[in-house]
Amino acid sequence: MLRTVVYIAIILGLAAAVALLPGGGTAAGAVGTALSIAFLGTLVWFAARMYLENRAALFTLDDRWRATLYVAIGVVVVTLAATSRLWLTSVGVIAWFALLFAAAYALYATWRQARQY
């Protein structure tokens, strides 16, 4: 119970610092940017590790399936990068979901193909 009160006090203190101190919003933005960069760097590191660990399995795929895999990953990256632009209209939202669904299906189909003997 006391631990919860301490955590709430810390959160309230940080919120007061951002709201009341001069430059608090700028500092909060900088911390948010640093956390975003760290998160994206971790994702890139994880993707590189997965590629290195599964390189032999990737090379055993047919060229068509390997191309499908890489195109699907590219579609996911570009679609997520364009989220703010696609979500401006209802057609963009539908296109966003359709692109991610198609890429997920392509990834699933490639995974199924790789699992077959």
MDAnalysis code that builds the backbone (N, CA, C; Angstrom):
import MDAnalysis as mda
import numpy as np

u = mda.Universe.empty(351, n_residues=117, atom_resindex=np.repeat(np.arange(117), 3), trajectory=True)
u.add_TopologyAttr("name", ["N", "CA", "C"] * 117)
u.add_TopologyAttr("resid", np.arange(1, 118))
u.add_TopologyAttr("resname", ["MET", "LEU", "ARG", "THR", "VAL", "VAL", "TYR", "ILE", "ALA", "ILE", "ILE", "LEU", "GLY", "LEU", "ALA", "ALA", "ALA", "VAL", "ALA", "LEU", "LEU", "PRO", "GLY", "GLY", "GLY", "THR", "ALA", "ALA", "GLY", "ALA", "VAL", "GLY", "THR", "ALA", "LEU", "SER", "ILE", "ALA", "PHE", "LEU", "GLY", "THR", "LEU", "VAL", "TRP", "PHE", "ALA", "ALA", "ARG", "MET", "TYR", "LEU", "GLU", "ASN", "ARG", "ALA", "ALA", "LEU", "PHE", "THR", "LEU", "ASP", "ASP", "ARG", "TRP", "ARG", "ALA", "THR", "LEU", "TYR", "VAL", "ALA", "ILE", "GLY", "VAL", "VAL", "VAL", "VAL", "THR", "LEU", "ALA", "ALA", "THR", "SER", "ARG", "LEU", "TRP", "LEU", "THR", "SER", "VAL", "GLY", "VAL", "ILE", "ALA", "TRP", "PHE", "ALA", "LEU", "LEU", "PHE", "ALA", "ALA", "ALA", "TYR", "ALA", "LEU", "TYR", "ALA", "THR", "TRP", "ARG", "GLN", "ALA", "ARG", "GLN", "TYR"])
u.atoms.positions = np.array([
    [0.828, -1.186, 0.000],
    [0.000, 0.000, 0.000],
    [0.875, 1.254, 0.000],
    [1.914, 1.244, 0.839],
    [2.799, 2.405, 0.914],
    [3.570, 2.573, -0.388],
    [3.942, 1.460, -1.004],
    [4.663, 1.512, -2.268],
    [3.807, 2.183, -3.347],
    [2.514, 1.881, -3.375],
    [1.609, 2.486, -4.350],
    [1.514, 3.993, -4.129],
    [1.445, 4.419, -2.896],
    [1.376, 5.847, -2.587],
    [2.665, 6.546, -3.043],
    [3.793, 5.908, -2.847],
    [5.074, 6.487, -3.278],
    [5.105, 6.616, -4.796],
    [4.647, 5.590, -5.500],
    [4.636, 5.649, -6.965],
    [3.709, 6.752, -7.469],
    [2.551, 6.902, -6.853],
    [1.624, 7.972, -7.241],
    [2.243, 9.336, -6.966],
    [2.946, 9.477, -5.859],
    [3.603, 10.748, -5.539],
    [4.702, 11.066, -6.552],
    [5.438, 10.073, -6.984],
    [6.479, 10.288, -7.997],
    [5.856, 10.751, -9.310],
    [4.777, 10.117, -9.712],
    [4.109, 10.491, -10.960],
    [3.559, 11.914, -10.860],
    [2.939, 12.243, -9.740],
    [2.417, 13.597, -9.558],
    [3.540, 14.629, -9.529],
    [4.665, 14.293, -8.933],
    [5.808, 15.205, -8.907],
    [6.369, 15.456, -10.301],
    [6.478, 14.410, -11.093],
    [6.948, 14.572, -12.465],
    [5.966, 15.386, -13.298],
    [4.676, 15.143, -13.116],
    [3.669, 15.912, -13.853],
    [3.710, 17.380, -13.453],
    [3.898, 17.665, -12.175],
    [3.994, 19.059, -11.726],
    [5.242, 19.723, -12.281],
    [6.349, 18.990, -12.364],
    [7.577, 19.552, -12.918],
    [7.396, 19.893, -14.391],
    [6.728, 19.035, -15.132],
    [6.509, 19.302, -16.555],
    [5.575, 20.484, -16.734],
    [4.555, 20.587, -15.899],
    [3.554, 21.637, -16.060],
    [4.028, 22.984, -15.526],
    [4.803, 23.013, -14.461],
    [5.097, 24.275, -13.782],
    [6.488, 24.838, -14.059],
    [7.486, 23.994, -14.275],
    [8.833, 24.511, -14.490],
    [8.977, 25.065, -15.903],
    [9.740, 26.146, -16.053],
    [9.960, 26.661, -17.407],
    [10.801, 25.664, -18.212],
    [10.341, 25.358, -19.410],
    [11.036, 24.390, -20.243],
    [10.714, 22.957, -19.897],
    [9.757, 22.744, -19.031],
    [9.412, 21.381, -18.631],
    [8.830, 20.579, -19.778],
    [8.004, 21.231, -20.594],
    [7.422, 20.546, -21.747],
    [8.478, 20.160, -22.763],
    [9.466, 21.038, -22.955],
    [10.557, 20.745, -23.881],
    [11.394, 19.576, -23.371],
    [11.659, 19.576, -22.083],
    [12.427, 18.476, -21.498],
    [11.660, 17.162, -21.598],
    [10.342, 17.225, -21.379],
    [9.533, 16.012, -21.493],
    [9.541, 15.507, -22.934],
    [9.490, 16.428, -23.896],
    [9.568, 16.031, -25.299],
    [10.901, 15.388, -25.628],
    [11.988, 15.925, -25.067],
    [13.313, 15.359, -25.313],
    [13.424, 13.953, -24.709],
    [12.884, 13.776, -23.524],
    [12.909, 12.449, -22.908],
    [12.072, 11.468, -23.722],
    [10.915, 11.915, -24.201],
    [10.081, 11.061, -25.039],
    [10.779, 10.671, -26.331],
    [11.478, 11.624, -26.935],
    [12.229, 11.335, -28.153],
    [13.351, 10.343, -27.879],
    [14.051, 10.525, -26.773],
    [15.130, 9.596, -26.416],
    [14.586, 8.185, -26.190],
    [13.438, 8.086, -25.531],
    [12.837, 6.763, -25.317],
    [12.390, 6.132, -26.633],
    [11.861, 6.943, -27.550],
    [11.452, 6.430, -28.858],
    [12.651, 5.909, -29.642],
    [13.749, 6.655, -29.612],
    [14.958, 6.226, -30.310],
    [15.497, 4.935, -29.701],
    [15.478, 4.839, -28.382],
    [15.942, 3.618, -27.724],
    [15.053, 2.430, -28.091],
    [13.742, 2.644, -28.151],
    [12.818, 1.572, -28.518],
    [13.042, 1.125, -29.954],
    [13.167, 2.071, -30.871],
    [13.398, 1.720, -32.270],
    [14.757, 1.042, -32.454],
    [15.770, 1.496, -31.732],
    [17.074, 0.840, -31.793],
    [17.009, -0.590, -31.309],
    [16.219, -0.826, -30.271],
    [16.039, -2.185, -29.765],
    [15.337, -3.060, -30.795],
    [14.335, -2.509, -31.471],
    [13.654, -3.270, -32.514],
    [14.600, -3.622, -33.659],
    [15.440, -2.683, -34.064],
    [16.405, -2.946, -35.138],
    [17.402, -4.011, -34.694],
    [17.875, -3.918, -33.471],
    [18.806, -4.922, -32.949],
    [18.143, -6.302, -32.938],
    [16.890, -6.372, -32.489],
    [16.168, -7.640, -32.441],
    [15.994, -8.215, -33.843],
    [15.640, -7.368, -34.805],
    [15.466, -7.837, -36.190],
    [16.790, -8.348, -36.752],
    [17.883, -7.664, -36.459],
    [19.190, -8.109, -36.938],
    [19.571, -9.449, -36.318],
    [19.300, -9.621, -35.045],
    [19.602, -10.892, -34.386],
    [18.769, -12.033, -34.968],
    [17.494, -11.757, -35.211],
    [16.633, -12.782, -35.800],
    [17.114, -13.163, -37.197],
    [17.547, -12.170, -37.963],
    [18.061, -12.455, -39.303],
    [19.318, -13.321, -39.222],
    [20.244, -12.954, -38.343],
    [21.489, -13.713, -38.231],
    [21.252, -15.143, -37.745],
    [20.314, -15.307, -36.833],
    [20.056, -16.635, -36.290],
    [19.289, -17.522, -37.266],
    [18.517, -16.926, -38.171],
    [17.689, -17.701, -39.081],
    [18.111, -17.541, -40.537],
    [19.333, -17.142, -40.765],
    [19.814, -16.907, -42.125],
    [19.766, -18.177, -42.966],
    [20.145, -19.304, -42.409],
    [20.126, -20.556, -43.173],
    [18.703, -20.932, -43.559],
    [17.769, -20.747, -42.644],
    [16.371, -21.057, -42.955],
    [15.832, -20.120, -44.036],
    [16.255, -18.875, -44.020],
    [15.809, -17.933, -45.054],
    [16.347, -18.318, -46.422],
    [17.572, -18.789, -46.468],
    [18.158, -19.158, -47.750],
    [17.606, -20.464, -48.296],
    [16.964, -21.269, -47.451],
    [16.347, -22.492, -47.954],
    [14.989, -22.228, -48.590],
    [14.429, -21.046, -48.379],
    [13.165, -20.695, -49.033],
    [13.378, -20.501, -50.526],
    [12.344, -20.768, -51.301],
    [12.398, -20.449, -52.725],
    [12.518, -18.942, -52.891],
    [12.997, -18.524, -54.055],
    [13.160, -17.094, -54.302],
    [11.823, -16.350, -54.203],
    [10.762, -16.994, -54.679],
    [9.440, -16.353, -54.638],
    [8.987, -16.099, -53.209],
    [9.176, -17.072, -52.336],
    [8.737, -16.923, -50.945],
    [9.630, -15.948, -50.184],
    [10.916, -15.968, -50.494],
    [11.815, -15.018, -49.852],
    [11.468, -13.589, -50.269],
    [11.150, -13.392, -51.543],
    [10.730, -12.070, -52.016],
    [9.419, -11.658, -51.354],
    [8.492, -12.605, -51.203],
    [7.225, -12.318, -50.522],
    [7.475, -11.871, -49.089],
    [8.383, -12.551, -48.417],
    [8.719, -12.195, -47.039],
    [9.287, -10.784, -46.956],
    [10.253, -10.466, -47.809],
    [10.892, -9.153, -47.755],
    [9.933, -8.040, -48.161],
    [9.084, -8.291, -49.146],
    [8.104, -7.280, -49.554],
    [7.097, -7.047, -48.435],
    [6.657, -8.103, -47.771],
    [5.705, -7.954, -46.663],
    [6.309, -7.146, -45.528],
    [7.568, -7.401, -45.206],
    [8.233, -6.624, -44.155],
    [8.345, -5.168, -44.578],
    [8.670, -4.928, -45.848],
    [8.749, -3.559, -46.353],
    [7.406, -2.845, -46.299],
    [6.327, -3.556, -46.633],
    [4.990, -2.957, -46.579],
    [4.632, -2.583, -45.144],
    [4.966, -3.436, -44.193],
    [4.692, -3.124, -42.787],
    [5.460, -1.875, -42.358],
    [6.733, -1.790, -42.706],
    [7.553, -0.644, -42.303],
    [7.016, 0.647, -42.912],
    [6.729, 0.629, -44.217],
    [6.246, 1.841, -44.878],
    [4.859, 2.226, -44.375],
    [3.996, 1.243, -44.152],
    [2.648, 1.537, -43.660],
    [2.697, 2.136, -42.263],
    [3.519, 1.590, -41.397],
    [3.624, 2.153, -40.048],
    [4.264, 3.540, -40.072],
    [5.192, 3.765, -40.993],
    [5.796, 5.090, -41.100],
    [4.795, 6.116, -41.618],
    [3.825, 5.685, -42.421],
    [2.844, 6.597, -43.002],
    [1.530, 6.622, -42.233],
    [1.520, 6.125, -41.028],
    [0.282, 6.051, -40.251],
    [-0.365, 7.417, -40.081],
    [0.409, 8.425, -39.740],
    [-0.183, 9.744, -39.493],
    [-0.828, 10.315, -40.751],
    [-0.291, 10.022, -41.913],
    [-0.891, 10.515, -43.163],
    [-2.092, 9.678, -43.583],
    [-2.011, 8.377, -43.370],
    [-3.108, 7.511, -43.789],
    [-4.348, 7.686, -42.922],
    [-4.168, 8.081, -41.678],
    [-5.303, 8.194, -40.770],
    [-6.021, 9.530, -40.885],
    [-5.707, 10.332, -41.897],
    [-6.386, 11.615, -42.074],
    [-7.773, 11.452, -42.684],
    [-7.982, 10.418, -43.482],
    [-9.280, 10.189, -44.121],
    [-9.736, 8.769, -43.836],
    [-11.024, 8.531, -44.049],
    [-11.546, 7.194, -43.799],
    [-11.019, 6.196, -44.832],
    [-10.767, 6.655, -46.054],
    [-10.188, 5.772, -47.074],
    [-8.765, 5.382, -46.666],
    [-8.038, 6.321, -46.092],
    [-6.689, 6.033, -45.623],
    [-6.670, 5.011, -44.504],
    [-7.656, 5.105, -43.613],
    [-7.743, 4.137, -42.514],
    [-8.010, 2.743, -43.067],
    [-8.919, 2.660, -44.031],
    [-9.218, 1.365, -44.647],
    [-7.981, 0.827, -45.368],
    [-7.271, 1.704, -46.079],
    [-6.049, 1.284, -46.773],
    [-4.993, 0.821, -45.771],
    [-4.886, 1.518, -44.632],
    [-3.916, 1.156, -43.597],
    [-4.184, -0.264, -43.096],
    [-5.446, -0.543, -42.757],
    [-5.800, -1.882, -42.281],
    [-5.608, -2.922, -43.373],
    [-5.987, -2.592, -44.617],
    [-5.848, -3.542, -45.717],
    [-4.381, -3.875, -45.971],
    [-3.506, -2.875, -45.953],
    [-2.084, -3.118, -46.176],
    [-1.488, -3.990, -45.076],
    [-1.825, -3.673, -43.829],
    [-1.286, -4.481, -42.733],
    [-1.854, -5.893, -42.739],
    [-3.127, -6.032, -43.101],
    [-3.711, -7.372, -43.180],
    [-3.050, -8.180, -44.296],
    [-2.857, -7.556, -45.449],
    [-2.224, -8.255, -46.568],
    [-0.789, -8.655, -46.220],
    [-0.058, -7.765, -45.552],
    [1.315, -8.086, -45.161],
    [1.329, -9.209, -44.125],
    [0.399, -9.171, -43.173],
    [0.331, -10.236, -42.167],
    [-0.001, -11.573, -42.821],
    [-0.906, -11.555, -43.805],
    [-1.231, -12.794, -44.503],
    [-0.023, -13.314, -45.290],
    [0.715, -12.420, -45.930],
    [1.906, -12.832, -46.673],
    [2.951, -13.427, -45.730],
    [3.127, -12.823, -44.558],
    [4.068, -13.367, -43.581],
    [3.612, -14.738, -43.098],
    [2.316, -14.884, -42.861],
    [1.779, -16.173, -42.428],
    [1.949, -17.239, -43.509],
    [1.655, -16.879, -44.758],
    [1.795, -17.839, -45.861],
    [3.252, -18.250, -46.038],
    [4.163, -17.310, -45.881],
    [5.589, -17.638, -45.980],
    [6.012, -18.553, -44.836],
    [5.523, -18.288, -43.646],
    [5.838, -19.133, -42.493],
    [5.313, -20.548, -42.714],
    [4.078, -20.655, -43.244],
    [3.506, -21.973, -43.522],
    [4.342, -22.723, -44.572],
    [4.771, -22.001, -45.590],
    [5.587, -22.616, -46.633],
    [6.927, -23.103, -46.063],
    [7.507, -22.318, -45.161],
    [8.797, -22.696, -44.577],
    [8.652, -23.912, -43.657],
    [7.492, -24.101, -43.064],
    [7.269, -25.217, -42.143],
    [6.950, -26.520, -42.857],
    [6.601, -26.448, -44.158],
    [6.285, -27.670, -44.905],
    [7.564, -28.423, -45.243],
    [7.415, -29.726, -45.360],
    [8.580, -30.540, -45.708],
    [8.613, -30.799, -47.179],
])
